Amino acid sequence: MTEERRQDNQTSGAIAGPRPESAEPVSQEIPRGEWLSFLDGFSRQHEGWLVIVEVAEGQGMSGVEAEGLKFEGVTPEHSEGHDRISIALGKDPDDHLTHFVTDPLRLLFLETKSGGHLGLQIEAADGSRTWIRFRGPGKPETLSDVAA
């Protein structure tokens, strides 16, 4: 994975209100050839974390797809002639959601300047953006159970 990091103001689009300087999002673009290995490790590292999934359709409205569900994993796939990324939330059959991002173009890892994990941003060919945001930033090595 590349160590190049840059500030990307577009990643903060749906985070409301003032944030402390250390919580300002920093994005790291993941090269497409590394998506499978990165997302596998990301999924294992963050399984069970509580998330919010938000989608912005092109230049239009954005909306919350899911809130407060446990993160199960995110996987790149190829289906019906298209690349896509699936986002699985919730283990309970009554409280489960799988969201698909079709024809993804960019994958960004979001974190704070101090290294706290904020989530992911996925940009699709149709101009939509999907965010997977953790309930609060955290470093996996310092958290024993963020889902409780």
N, C-alpha and C positions, 0 to 999 in steps of 0.2 A: 504494500500500500504506500502511496506517495506521502511524503511528509510535508508537502507544500500545503500551507494553510493560508486562507485569505478571509478577510471580513466580507460577508455577503449580506447587504442590507435587505435583500428580498426574502431571506429566510425568516425574518422577524415579522412578516406580514400579519399574522393572526395572534401574536402574543400581545395581549392588551395591557395597558398601564405602564408606569415607569418601572424600570428594573435596575437593580444595583449593577455597577460596572462589571462585576465578575460574572453576572448572569447574561450579559450581552452575547448573543449567539455568534459563534465562529463556525464557518462551514468548511468541510474538507470534502472535495469531490472524489468519489471512488471511481477509478478507471473501470470501464465496462468489463474488461477481461478479468477483473478481480471481484466482480459482483457475487459470484457463487460462494467463494471462500469467505469473503467479508461478511455476507449476510448469514452464512452458516454460523460463524463465530459470534456475530452480533446477536443472533437468535438464541444461542445457547447461553450467552452472557446475560441477557436481559429477560429470559423466560420468567413469567410470573409478575413482571413489573406492571403497574397500573398505567394505562395510556389513554390519550385522547387522539382520535384519528379525525383529521379535518381535510376537506377537499375544496380547492378553489378551481372553478371551471373557467379556464382561459382568462378573459378580462372581466368575467361576470362575478356572480355572488359566490361566497364561500359558505360552507356549512359543516357542522359537526356530524360525522358519520357514526362515531361511537365515543363514549366517554366512561371512564372508570372500569373498563374491562381489563382483564389480565392479558398481557402480551404473550402469545404462544410462539410466533415465529413469522419470518418474512422470507420468501423464496422466489428466485427468478425461475420462470417456466417458459415453455414454448407450447402454445395450444392454438388449434384452428388457424394455423398459418401466421400467428402473431406472437411476438415476445410479450410477456407480461410479468408482473410481480404480484404475488399473492401475499396478503397480510392476514394472518389468522389470530383471532382474539377470543378469549374465553374457552375453557375446557368443558363447562357444563352445557349439555345440548340445549337447554332452555335459555342460555345466555351466551350464545356463540355467534360470531360474525366472521365471514371471510370477505375481504374487500380486494378487488383486482384493479391494478393499474395497467392498462393496455398500452403497448408500444412505448415503454419507458425510454427516455433519452438520457437523463442525468440522475445520479444518485448522490446525495450529499449527506454526510454524517454531521450532525449538529452537536456542538458542545460549548461549554462556557470557556472563557479565557483561562480559568483555573483548572480545566480538564474535566468538569462535571458533564456527564452525558445528558443531553437534552432530547435526542431522538434522530429521526431521519426526515429528509425531504426528497420526494421523488417527482421528477418533472416528466411529463408525457408529451408525445408528438402532437396531440391536439391542443396543447397549451395549458392543460390542467396541471395543478400541483397538489400533491398529497403529502400531509405531514403526519408523522407518528411522533407524538410528544409524550414524554414521561411526565407523570404527575408533578414531579420535582426533579431538578438536576441531581445527579449522583454519580459517584465513582463506584463501579461494581465491587472493587476490592475493599471498600469501606462500608458497604451495606450488607447486612446479614439477611434482611427480609423486608424489602420495600413494599411488598404486596399486602402485608398484614395491616 
